[in-house]
Structures are given as structure tokens and as C-alpha cells.
Amino acid sequence: MVEDFLEVFMDDFSVVGDSFEHCLHNLRHVLKRCEETNLVLNWEKCHFVVDEGIMLGHKISKHDIEVDRAKIEIISKLPPPTSVKGFRSFLGHAGFYRRFIKDFSKIANPVCKLLEKDATLEEAGRPKGDLEINDAFPDEHILALSSTFAPWHADIANYLVSDLIPDGLESYQKKKFLRDCRQYYWEEPFLFRVCADNIIRRCVPEEEIMPILKACHDSPVGGYHGGNRTADKVLECGYYWPSIYHDANQMVKACDKCQRQGSISKRHEMPMHFVMDIEIFDMWGIYFIGPFVSSCGMKYILVAVDYVSKWVETIALPNNEVRSVTTFLKKNIFTRFGTPRAILSDGGSHFCNKAFMGLLEKYGIKHKLATPYHQQSSG
């Protein structure tokens, strides 16, 4: 179906046919398949039996692929950029239709020079206020910037948009290049790659690499992991570039905190305590959540979870004292579910004290401590 009369791109698809009757026949098959798979379509975004339409920002018809004039009007009304970020954003908008603009790289070259460090309008070769959009439209490179600004994926993006193959490639290099390009696709303004795990990730240019690595390594949620783990976190965030593992390891080697702390191996891990009680209501995990902002005098939530059924009992408390814990166990656990064989908790003072231990000894309950820094073991 996909190869015959259905074209799919992400969450958009088009049904085509050689004639009106043929198109209706194909559409009937597609809608039937949608009903069989419980696929819901947005009626407002559906267009049926049309000779032309807007697809991925382009006007598609039997004649050819044309530009969407509505987008051209939006680009022409953009305010003049006043910063490096503004110029980069302007190039991204204008570059969406660069395949239709003749000599786009030459026209955009003065703007590209403004992205250089400490660049000025005079050095860029254009007087101020002379940065206009040329409305001429045939073929040009999508990323045909000067060599100092072309990202690592410039040749791939050029090929995907304009079918332009880099010059000077040998026969085997050309075959490898075309084979590699099958794993990429362009969706303005980004290039994406289908990785080996079949996950689609965004290709990152050189200037974004270090901020992403720092966010995954030494940010408040980074964790200062090793190079390979940091690279894995980058991939989990949906980013890709060819030297991701090399760059992550080099950054970790240059991290002052990581070098002072040294490497952490298996021998530094805390021992884990295995839970073997498997009967329902025989094993409860108990822990506190909070403190929160006071609400009706309550600042903490005491949670108890049964390990087998995952049944949850909770109560809001004004404090996290042992008296509140023992009262909760007697009223909410022992009287309703019976006395368990074991209770697992963390090593907090509200669980490790004489009053709590005395209650458990009275009812013949074993007290187990959760693995430190492993909250998942508490239910």
C-alpha cells in the first residue's frame, strides 16, 4: 500500500491515484485500514480529492513542487535582525526555500559573515539596511555557506534537498556517501538521522555540541558520569553527531571535578539487600515524602506500598516523627491487612529508633533497611 499509492512522512500521509475513481478506491482502502487499527484522524486537517495542496511547507500539484506564497509573505515581514541569534534565525527562515533561490549562497554570504566573532556590517561587505530578500526562485545548495561555517552534515543536507553530490569524490566514496544519506532526512530547519536502534535523532552542528554535553554531564541533573554514560544520555535526549562518544570522553577527561574525584567502579557500590518475601501483604515498603509547603497544617506524606499487590496506603501528617509512624501502622496496616512478616524502610531517624523497633518486636515483624541511594527498593 505504501509503495503503490500511499506516501507517508512522520504523521502526515497522502493518497494518490491516476483518476478520480482510482483515487476514491485507494482512499477507501486507507480509511478501512485506519478503522482496523483504531487510528484517529483530525478532520480539520484532512483534505479529500484535491488537485493541489500544501505538504511540508510546499505547494504540491500535478505541475511541480512550488513555494507556499503564505510562507514567503511571513519571511518578508520578519523584523530586521539586530543580534547574532537574530541573523541565525533569519537564515534559518530564508533557507527553507533556498532550493528555489538562484545563487542563494552568494546572496546570503554577507549575512553569514556577520556570524563570525567580532564581525561588523562594514566588514561583511554590505551597508546597513541593505539585507533584503531576493524573490528569484530556482536551484541552489541548502547549506552552501563558506567552508568555515558549513556544519559536518552540510553535504548530506545539500543532497537531500537539491540532489547535489560533493565534487571530487571517488567512485567508492560516492557510493558510501549515497548509502549513508539513506539514514538521514531533512525537515526544515533541522536534519534528522535514523540511528542503529531505529530511533530518530536530530543532527547537531558543532556550536551546539559543548552546551549539550555540559547539560548531560555537569548540570544539576547531569550526575558527572563517565564519557560513555554521558554520550548515552545525549542519545537518550535525541541528539546525534558522528564523534559523540569521542567528544564525551574528551570532555570528561577535561572536567576538573571528575579528575579530582577519580573513577568510580563496581567496588564502590553499596551492597544491595534482596527481598524474598513474596506473599501478599507480607512485605510493606514505607517512606516519607516531603516536606512540602504547609497545607492545612500538613507538611509530609507517609506512604506504604505492598510489594506483591502494589496496594498503596497514604496519610498526610504535620511532621515525620516516630509517633506518627507507629500510629499509622497500627490504624492503617495492622488492623486492616494483618501484621506483615517484614517492613522495609530507609535509614532515617523516624524509622530507626527504639519506639519503632519496639513496635516491630512486639508483633514479631522483621525490619529491613533499603539500599542507600536506591529509592526504588522502598516499594
Protein Blocks (a to p, Z undefined) as FASTA:
>chain_A
ZZmmpccehjaccdddfbfklmmmmmmmmmmmmmmnopacdfklpcehifbdceehiacd
fkbccddfklmmmmmmpccdfbfklmmmmmmmmmmmmmmpghklmmmmmmmmmmpghiaf
klnopaehiaccdfbdcdddfklccfklmcfklmmmmmmmnopacehiafklmmmmmmmm
mmgccddfbdcdddfkopacddddfklmmmmmmmmmmgmknoppafklmmmmmmmnopac
fklmmmmmmmmmmpmklmmnopadfklpccddddfbfbghkaccdddedddddeehiabd
cddddfklopacddddfbfcfklmmmmmmmmmmmmnopafbdcddfbfklncfklmmmmm
mnopacddddehilklnZZ
